[in-house]
Amino acid sequence: MASRKRRRDGDALDALAAAADAIGFDARAFERDGFAFLDNYALGEGARARALASALALRRTKEFASFNDADPDKRRVFALLDPIKPLLRALVSGGGGLEGFVEPGDTRNNRMEPNQCQLARRQPGDGFWGKPHIDTPHGAQRDGAPHHNCTVIVGVVLDGAMHARDDAGALLVAPGSHRAFAAAFRDHGACARCRGFGGGGVVRFYGHDRDKSVATAESTAAHYLGAEPPLAHVRARPGAAFIVHHQVLHSVREVAADAPGRLIVYFRVRAKRPAGEKQRRHAAMKDVDLEMPRLKALAARQVAARGREPPPLAAPGDALVYDEVHNAYIARDGAVLPLPSVRRNADLTPDADAADDAPETPDAPAAPRDPREGPRQSYADEPAGRKPPSCSGIAPGTPKKPRVVLPVHLRPARRRGS
């Protein structure tokens, strides 16, 4: 019996390692920082342009799109998750035989996160999003309300200039904050304010500040950690994909008037969970490895194979400070510095920009297709139809000031997949 279990566990870890290598997932960086690029995610320019056109068509009415296989725009947007599903199926587990995650279409409730994606569009002139936060549904954003949680968030960038400049709506993440929060959640049962909202052992939301103007509102980070941890810019090109632990503190930079808008499609991935814990599983907020039981073993295997650790994103003792208009900076040894950056592995090479400018192999021609046809497995070869618009035009503005960038997250080199 024990030998069979070891064999099954070994086979499951081998399957996870193969899926991680195929998509370019750095398990050690994700385990430690709660964030990692999926370096081998390959979204061709034609497929990206068509997905962008569909996402913009859906975004005209709502920020969140519900899964519907009969809608060609929704099929095309939800298909962005398809190349990442093998990794998620092997990585995520609810325990007790509940392997994998709740995939779009698995549940008939279109208000549930697994059946939705967020079309996060930011346009020139949009301001800084506000206090760094952990996601919880809009209706649950009340001080003292029980915190909702998924397992991980997957982002696919469809448009924008986040890779070139920090003031183009860049995502900000606080490396390692998921583990700091887990420790705080475990030790916070005696908090008088938490007890005042109800029974102990419940992780609660703080920082109700929907209009982003109440600077004195106590944030979740201030309540549980005592201060907001340092943030790092995510520098992602259109077509890139990344994965973030749900519990990583994050925010969004402003979009300057002379910067193009950006659009990221977010999928909130939830492990298959026991009954009664589908929306809120606070045990997973107190133990960030609970729903990814093979992550540490995969990280150890990858580090042993490379012979080195990925360098950390944040230095010990760093603190996050704001100016009078809520711009964020790093305070280190008495100096105020710009936020550091984390880039996709391929973008660290000197020829990355040249590769972007190289002509791309044209998409193979496809026969016209009736949108009323049933679902199909891939939409990468679907005819473009109309020329997709950009997420937004470039508004007039002043030239960008010189920018100082701290050392980036130099992840170990990985050979790109085919």
Steps between C-alpha positions, in 0.01 A plus 500: 500500500772750599709413195200552271436841656866599452478387140184705442654804667813461288296471182299810593818698565647385168184614321517838673869539412427424133214751490716764674784451252260519206347833603817648660385514863766582763368319807760639740435863402127440536536318834708783645361812329146388418553616140654345188491553127404208277800543275398257226143623460484561125226728369566591138434852379199394294343311790575788738340755268185292461477437875543874560218581257271251677597628845431861399164401352404334831644785709262751341222366723664341806835467677434131575408248230317177583591177323272423206623255239236618252647853487802517263655799681473327838636174357801683363573682827455194722721299262793714623504277808521173304884475474528552879241239600747205510711689758196595708358147495829361632578786741167569672322258732226537759615192694302192592500373143385836357772540235522789257302822475146603411525569127279743308179314418532251789231686694178645361512804730640780285542725803767267640863604444600185306240592236617860465798694377583864566573732208724745685526803274689818595503810280719812472436732791377225737645563845682280752259225609540566871603294798663162432247227572409132483210421268155432640168541313357850479201415715725366778719813520378608843716542809474181705334293226634143466766497229430305181792328327591312186829306462699685234442775243620458141555812290538520120612837363328595174596866454705780651853622570558352848825348368639840398395737778371485856228767459301300244267323742761257630388236748674536837564196721648465848742202477457248782199677651286186463713321761517804729120520493465127569708532816300806608166329432605203715598724792213748481224317686540719809450830313227694683378669181470167318316348797259792495379393155425142607664168583874444502704318238342696212718706264329835453522776241613854591551818300154588372598791273321463169551862391876471572495841676490409870868495590428412863311177431679204658612260229522124529881530500501766773260296714674163475865591424528842663629659177481455124787288362707624201364457150657416164386591147399215271657580161301284257478520122174441312465126455669414832335303782568481873365333812447666840405344831160632603640629827776719352438865580470696175392826342513677162701800381346797324496537121674819390331724243767417241493124566286249310222328690533138605278196530568187707266202520496352851378150585439428869579132542349308790591149613226240525400546863298316763131584531437817696842651418465580131495880537699537822764253612682679780718197574663566160558866593684386814698232314591618150625153401173323590355516149836452324642199689771414245636854452786474753618167362501640146687812614767287672536286186543805275754665731701177522503472121617861455734510797386846606212702644327780308609837649240662729287793385499693828789580732461442877390815677334660196188702575228648280439876517264732311518862391210745523336368182534131597803418284682208662876479568743273685661634818842336547775613740370856513468531120179515296528288185276405206322168521696204359383303198439136422523400134428193296810284459521553122482879543835502684694418184666783299324388181148506645404830336654397170304176510180699550569701186575195284230405248274222622404197296150565363215299645386208287189588297176364637168432335211729592309372799141541607497636860197281571717188473574307816815538711840407366829432673715786372427849376856598411430445127163676488476771231552849633191656338553866585816677602497505883523840664761587756390501864509880470667771301802700617380827646719810471726569795842602609809285431574240763760594759816288536435202725731325743446123515632284781652156422240273344405149606769304314334164476719200397520458123254252354505366146189613319261225399378446146 
